[in-house]
Amino acid sequence: MLDEADKMLSSAGIAEQLAEIRQVLLGASKQPSSPPLFQCMLVSATMPSSVSKLASAWLGEGFASVKSGGGEKDNDDDLSLARVQNTSSSPSSSSSSLVTQVVTVCADHKKPAKLLKHLARAKEAAVSAGERHAPRVLVFANRIKTVRFVADFLRAQERKQRQAEDKKVNDKKGTKKGSSSSSSSSSASKIETLHGDRTQPERDAALASFRAGKATVLVATDVAARGLDVTGLRHVVNYDFPSNLESYEHRVGRAGRDGKEGFVASFFCRQMAPLARSVVDFLQKSGQGVDPNLVRLAESYEVAMGRSGGGGSGGSGREVEEEEGDEKERRSKAAKVAAAESKGGGGGKKKRKVREDKVDHDDEDDNDDDANDDELLAGDASDDD
């Protein structure tokens, strides 16, 4: 049995070793008058089409597919992501009926504030539900550098909160400044990290602390996206949206396990536009709410790719980045022209006014992001509580 089969069959190094094992087993099973030596089972939440041929080679002819989510029988030869999505969107699937998924479009610089907002909502929901312990939240980032940034940011907020609480206690007691010890210096941090640069003992310690509730926030890369089972974990945040839907599906699977409800919040930046249409379709098939800004982003990208001959939503992220680079260059040139005209008088004021109007329009877009974020979260308040 191969657990996380899609990853094992496609990973360099592991796939070669598995192929050698398979050849040995197949050779032994072909001995005269010998019964089949082994049976094979592949287990995974996703099976993308890029791995389907490798999976078929392992399973052989006449294999059967078993889907934990239920649903109608599919063609056994069609091992594709679309099939996984159909399974996940079935009424009996745990990922659709028990886990609420909210994907909001936001600017990259707004993600720290949105993360704090979500953590505060999770605490408020736990208090209103009468829970004794603070809720645990698993936060995903795509790079180790980002994991460290988010963890440092949350620890800084943690220290500020403790210092504010100490000040309130001292003010109530009427003590003088510095006359009592501060709990912020003695209390252990409740923020842990999990990534590839940590040693195995460090990873085990971080995970043990998170499982025990000593750490309430675990910031991790995709090393925590597969095979991680934390009892009672309800909240997952995709601080960085993953680069593909397979990874997103595995991250979502960390919440709402064992038949429990879960909530997954994801921050989707505009540079992820090539993936927008696929995310919209996935959420709609799963019966989830869709941020209007995400729909508009998908439509805008498709229009842009159609004009440039990029072939609709299948265009590459590099083309989007090139367009953004060209736009920045045009803005830079416009600013230089405006500055030159302002020195000589004339029409400089008009050009500056156009630039100011565009900046104001961008700010309004960011405000719309916040409004849609609040609307989606409010619509799912009952699930989050």
C-alpha positions as CSV (number, residue, x, y, z in Angstrom):
1,M,0.0,0.0,0.0
2,L,1.3,3.4,-1.0
3,D,-0.1,6.3,1.1
4,E,0.1,9.7,-0.5
5,A,0.5,7.8,-3.7
6,D,0.4,10.7,-6.1
7,K,3.3,12.4,-4.4
8,M,5.4,9.2,-4.0
9,L,5.0,8.2,-7.7
10,S,5.9,11.6,-9.0
11,S,8.8,12.5,-6.6
12,A,12.3,12.2,-8.0
13,G,14.3,9.6,-6.1
14,I,11.3,7.9,-4.5
15,A,9.7,6.9,-7.8
16,E,12.9,5.2,-9.0
17,Q,13.1,3.1,-5.8
18,L,9.5,2.2,-6.0
19,A,9.9,1.1,-9.6
20,E,12.8,-1.2,-8.6
21,I,10.6,-2.8,-5.9
22,R,7.8,-3.2,-8.3
23,Q,10.0,-5.0,-10.8
24,V,11.3,-7.4,-8.1
25,L,7.7,-8.2,-7.1
26,L,6.5,-8.7,-10.6
27,G,9.4,-11.0,-11.4
28,A,8.7,-13.2,-8.4
29,S,5.0,-13.4,-9.2
30,K,5.7,-14.7,-12.7
31,Q,7.2,-17.9,-11.4
32,P,5.5,-21.1,-12.8
33,S,2.6,-22.4,-10.8
34,S,2.8,-19.6,-8.2
35,P,-0.2,-17.6,-7.1
36,P,-0.1,-13.7,-7.4
37,L,2.5,-12.6,-4.9
38,F,1.1,-9.2,-4.0
39,Q,-1.9,-6.9,-4.3
40,C,-1.5,-3.1,-4.7
41,M,-3.4,-0.3,-3.1
42,L,-2.8,3.4,-3.8
43,V,-4.2,5.9,-1.3
44,S,-4.4,9.7,-1.9
45,A,-6.9,12.6,-1.6
46,T,-5.9,13.7,-5.2
47,M,-4.8,11.9,-8.3
48,P,-3.9,14.4,-11.0
49,S,-3.8,13.3,-14.6
50,S,-0.1,13.8,-14.8
51,V,0.3,10.8,-12.4
52,S,-2.5,8.7,-13.8
53,K,-0.3,6.7,-16.2
54,L,2.1,5.8,-13.4
55,A,-0.8,4.8,-11.1
56,S,-2.3,2.6,-13.9
57,A,1.1,0.8,-14.3
58,W,1.0,-0.1,-10.6
59,L,-2.6,-1.2,-10.5
60,G,-2.7,-3.2,-13.8
61,E,-5.8,-4.2,-15.6
62,G,-9.2,-4.4,-14.0
63,F,-8.5,-2.3,-10.9
64,A,-11.2,-0.9,-8.7
65,S,-11.6,2.6,-7.3
66,V,-12.9,3.2,-3.8
67,K,-13.9,6.7,-2.9
68,S,-14.5,7.6,0.8
69,G,-16.8,10.5,-0.2
70,G,-19.3,8.3,-2.0
71,G,-20.9,9.4,-5.2
72,E,-21.5,7.8,-8.6
73,K,-19.2,5.2,-10.1
74,D,-16.6,6.7,-12.5
75,N,-14.6,5.2,-15.3
76,D,-11.7,3.4,-13.6
77,D,-9.4,4.4,-16.4
78,D,-10.0,8.1,-15.7
79,L,-7.7,9.0,-12.8
80,S,-7.9,12.8,-12.9
81,L,-8.2,15.9,-10.8
82,A,-11.7,16.5,-12.2
83,R,-12.8,13.2,-10.7
84,V,-11.5,14.1,-7.3
85,Q,-13.3,17.4,-7.5
86,N,-16.6,15.7,-8.4
87,T,-16.1,13.4,-5.4
88,S,-15.4,16.4,-3.1
89,S,-18.5,18.2,-4.3
90,S,-20.9,15.3,-3.7
91,P,-23.4,15.9,-0.9
92,S,-21.9,13.1,1.3
93,S,-18.3,14.4,1.0
94,S,-16.8,15.7,4.2
95,S,-14.9,18.5,2.4
96,S,-18.1,20.1,1.1
97,S,-20.6,19.5,3.9
98,L,-18.4,20.0,7.0
99,V,-15.6,22.3,5.9
100,T,-16.4,25.9,5.0
101,Q,-14.0,27.4,2.5
102,V,-13.6,31.1,2.0
103,V,-11.2,32.4,-0.6
104,T,-10.8,36.2,-0.7
105,V,-8.8,38.4,-3.1
106,C,-6.5,40.8,-1.3
107,A,-3.3,42.8,-1.8
108,D,-0.2,41.1,-0.5
109,H,0.5,43.8,2.1
110,K,-2.9,43.4,3.6
111,K,-2.5,39.7,4.5
112,P,-0.9,40.2,8.0
113,A,-3.9,42.3,9.1
114,K,-6.4,39.8,7.6
115,L,-4.6,37.0,9.4
116,L,-5.0,38.8,12.7
117,K,-8.6,39.4,11.9
118,H,-9.2,35.8,11.3
119,L,-7.4,34.7,14.5
120,A,-9.5,37.1,16.5
121,R,-12.7,35.7,14.9
122,A,-11.7,32.2,15.8
123,K,-11.1,33.2,19.5
124,E,-14.4,35.0,19.6
125,A,-16.2,32.0,18.2
126,A,-14.6,29.7,20.8
127,V,-15.6,32.0,23.6
128,S,-19.2,32.3,22.5
129,A,-19.3,28.5,22.2
130,G,-18.2,28.1,25.8
131,E,-14.9,26.4,24.9
132,R,-12.3,26.4,27.7
133,H,-9.2,26.4,25.5
134,A,-8.1,28.7,22.8
135,P,-8.7,27.3,19.3
136,R,-5.7,26.0,17.3
137,V,-5.0,27.4,13.9
138,L,-2.8,25.9,11.2
139,V,-1.4,28.6,8.9
140,F,0.2,27.6,5.6
141,A,2.8,29.6,3.6
142,N,4.6,28.6,0.4
143,R,8.1,29.5,1.4
144,I,10.2,29.0,4.5
145,K,11.1,32.7,4.4
146,T,7.4,33.6,4.6
147,V,6.8,31.1,7.5
148,R,9.5,32.8,9.5
149,F,8.1,36.3,8.7
150,V,4.5,35.3,9.7
151,A,5.8,33.6,12.9
152,D,7.9,36.6,13.9
153,F,5.0,38.9,13.2
154,L,2.6,36.9,15.3
155,R,5.1,36.7,18.2
156,A,5.5,40.5,18.1
157,Q,1.7,40.9,18.3
158,E,1.7,38.3,21.1
159,R,4.3,40.4,23.1
160,K,2.3,43.6,22.6
161,Q,-0.8,41.9,23.9
162,R,0.9,40.6,27.0
163,Q,2.5,44.0,27.7
164,A,-0.9,45.6,27.4
165,E,-2.5,43.1,29.7
166,D,0.4,43.6,32.3
167,K,-0.2,47.3,32.2
168,K,-3.9,46.9,32.9
169,V,-3.1,44.6,35.8
170,N,-0.6,47.1,37.2
171,D,-2.9,50.0,36.8
172,K,-5.7,48.2,38.7
173,K,-3.3,47.3,41.5
174,G,-2.0,50.9,41.6
175,T,1.6,49.7,41.4
176,K,4.4,51.8,40.2
177,K,6.0,51.3,36.9
178,G,8.5,48.4,37.0
179,S,7.5,47.3,40.5
180,S,6.0,44.0,39.3
181,S,7.4,41.3,37.0
182,S,6.0,41.1,33.5
183,S,4.4,37.9,32.3
184,S,5.6,38.7,28.8
185,S,9.1,37.9,29.7
186,S,8.4,34.5,31.4
187,S,5.5,33.1,29.3
188,A,6.3,30.8,26.5
189,S,5.3,31.7,23.0
190,K,2.2,30.1,21.6
191,I,3.5,30.3,18.0
192,E,5.3,27.3,16.5
193,T,6.8,26.7,13.0
194,L,7.1,23.6,10.9
195,H,9.3,23.6,7.7
196,G,12.1,21.7,5.9
197,D,14.9,23.6,7.5
198,R,14.1,22.4,11.0
199,T,15.6,19.1,12.3
200,Q,13.4,16.1,12.9
201,P,13.5,16.6,16.7
202,E,12.5,20.2,16.3
203,R,9.6,19.3,14.0
204,D,8.4,16.6,16.5
205,A,8.6,19.1,19.4
206,A,6.7,21.8,17.5
207,L,4.0,19.3,16.4
208,A,3.7,17.9,19.9
209,S,3.3,21.4,21.4
210,F,0.6,22.1,18.8
211,R,-1.3,18.9,19.4
212,A,-1.2,19.4,23.2
213,G,-2.6,22.9,22.8
214,K,0.5,24.6,24.3
215,A,1.0,26.3,20.9
216,T,-2.2,27.6,19.5
217,V,-0.8,28.6,16.1
218,L,1.4,26.5,13.8
219,V,2.9,28.2,10.8
220,A,4.0,25.7,8.2
221,T,5.0,25.0,4.7
222,D,3.4,22.1,2.7
223,V,5.4,19.6,4.9
224,A,2.2,19.8,7.1
225,A,-0.2,19.5,4.2
226,R,-0.1,15.7,4.0
227,G,-0.4,13.0,6.7
228,L,-0.9,15.5,9.5
229,D,-3.8,14.5,11.8
230,V,-4.4,16.9,14.7
231,T,-7.5,16.0,16.8
232,G,-9.9,18.9,17.1
233,L,-8.2,21.1,14.5
234,R,-11.0,23.3,13.0
235,H,-9.2,26.3,11.6
236,V,-6.8,26.4,8.6
237,V,-5.5,29.6,6.9
238,N,-3.8,29.7,3.6
239,Y,-1.7,32.8,4.1
240,D,-0.2,32.0,0.7
241,F,-2.5,30.3,-1.8
242,P,-0.8,27.2,-3.2
243,S,0.3,27.0,-6.8
244,N,-2.1,24.2,-7.7
245,L,-5.5,22.8,-6.6
246,E,-4.0,19.4,-5.5
247,S,-2.0,21.2,-2.7
248,Y,-5.1,23.2,-1.8
249,E,-7.2,20.1,-1.5
250,H,-4.6,18.5,0.9
251,R,-4.4,21.7,3.0
252,V,-8.2,21.8,3.3
253,G,-8.1,18.2,4.4
254,R,-6.3,19.2,7.6
255,A,-9.5,20.8,9.0
256,G,-12.8,19.2,9.9
257,R,-11.4,15.6,10.3
258,D,-13.3,12.8,12.0
259,G,-16.6,14.2,11.0
260,K,-16.1,17.5,12.7
261,E,-16.8,20.9,11.2
262,G,-13.9,23.1,9.9
263,F,-13.2,26.5,8.5
264,V,-10.5,27.3,5.8
265,A,-9.7,30.9,5.0
266,S,-7.5,31.6,2.0
267,F,-5.8,34.8,0.8
268,F,-5.7,35.0,-3.0
269,C,-3.4,37.7,-4.5
270,R,-3.8,39.1,-8.0
271,Q,-0.5,37.6,-9.2
272,M,-2.3,34.2,-8.9
273,A,-4.7,35.2,-11.7
274,P,-3.9,32.2,-13.9
275,L,-5.4,29.9,-11.2
276,A,-8.5,32.0,-10.5
277,R,-10.9,30.3,-12.9
278,S,-10.0,26.9,-11.6
279,V,-10.5,28.0,-8.0
280,V,-13.9,29.6,-8.9
281,D,-15.0,26.3,-10.6
282,F,-13.8,24.2,-7.7
283,L,-15.6,26.3,-5.1
284,Q,-18.8,26.4,-7.1
285,K,-18.8,22.6,-7.5
286,S,-18.2,22.2,-3.8
287,G,-21.2,24.4,-3.0
288,Q,-19.0,27.1,-1.4
289,G,-19.5,30.9,-1.6
290,V,-17.3,32.7,-4.1
291,D,-15.8,36.2,-3.6
292,P,-17.1,38.5,-6.5
293,N,-13.6,39.9,-6.8
294,L,-12.3,36.4,-7.5
295,V,-14.8,36.0,-10.3
296,R,-13.8,39.4,-11.7
297,L,-10.2,38.5,-11.5
298,A,-10.8,35.3,-13.5
299,E,-12.8,37.1,-16.1
300,S,-10.2,39.9,-16.5
301,Y,-7.4,37.4,-16.9
302,E,-9.3,35.5,-19.5
303,V,-9.9,38.7,-21.5
304,A,-6.3,39.7,-21.2
305,M,-5.1,36.3,-22.4
306,G,-7.6,36.3,-25.2
307,R,-6.3,39.7,-26.5
308,S,-2.7,38.5,-26.3
309,G,-3.4,35.1,-27.8
310,G,-2.7,33.3,-24.6
311,G,-5.6,30.9,-24.9
312,G,-7.9,32.0,-22.2
313,S,-7.5,30.8,-18.6
314,G,-4.8,28.3,-19.6
315,G,-2.2,31.1,-20.0
316,S,0.9,31.2,-18.0
317,G,1.7,33.3,-14.9
318,R,4.8,34.7,-16.7
319,E,2.6,36.5,-19.2
320,V,0.7,38.2,-16.4
321,E,3.9,39.2,-14.7
322,E,5.2,40.6,-18.0
323,E,2.0,42.7,-18.4
324,E,2.3,44.0,-14.9
325,G,6.0,44.9,-15.5
326,D,5.0,46.8,-18.7
327,E,2.3,48.6,-16.7
328,K,4.8,49.6,-14.0
329,E,7.2,50.9,-16.7
330,R,4.4,52.9,-18.4
331,R,3.5,54.4,-15.0
332,S,7.2,55.3,-14.3
333,K,7.5,57.0,-17.7
334,A,4.2,58.9,-17.1
335,A,5.5,60.1,-13.7
336,K,8.8,61.3,-15.2
337,V,6.9,63.2,-17.9
338,A,4.6,64.8,-15.3
339,A,7.6,65.8,-13.2
340,A,9.3,67.4,-16.3
341,E,6.2,69.3,-17.2
342,S,5.6,70.5,-13.7
343,K,9.0,72.2,-13.8
344,G,8.2,74.1,-16.9
345,G,4.6,74.8,-16.0
346,G,1.9,74.0,-18.6
347,G,0.0,70.7,-18.5
348,G,1.8,69.0,-15.6
349,K,-1.1,69.5,-13.2
350,K,-3.5,67.7,-15.4
351,K,-1.3,64.6,-15.7
352,R,-0.7,64.6,-11.9
353,K,-4.5,64.7,-11.5
354,V,-4.9,61.6,-13.7
355,R,-2.3,59.8,-11.6
356,E,-4.0,60.8,-8.3
357,D,-7.4,59.5,-9.6
358,K,-5.8,56.1,-10.5
359,V,-4.3,55.8,-7.0
360,D,-7.6,56.6,-5.4
361,H,-9.3,54.0,-7.6
362,D,-6.8,51.4,-6.5
363,D,-7.5,52.2,-2.9
364,E,-11.2,51.8,-3.5
365,D,-10.5,48.3,-4.9
366,D,-8.7,47.4,-1.7
367,N,-11.6,48.6,0.3
368,D,-14.0,46.5,-1.8
369,D,-11.8,43.5,-0.9
370,D,-12.3,44.1,2.8
371,A,-16.1,44.5,2.3
372,N,-16.4,41.3,0.4
373,D,-14.2,39.5,3.0
374,D,-16.5,40.7,5.8
375,E,-19.6,39.6,3.8
376,L,-18.3,36.1,3.1
377,L,-17.1,35.6,6.7
378,A,-20.4,36.9,8.1
379,G,-22.3,34.6,5.8
380,D,-20.5,31.6,7.3
381,A,-20.6,32.8,10.9
382,S,-22.9,30.0,12.0
383,D,-20.4,27.4,10.6
384,D,-17.5,29.2,12.1
385,D,-19.1,29.3,15.5
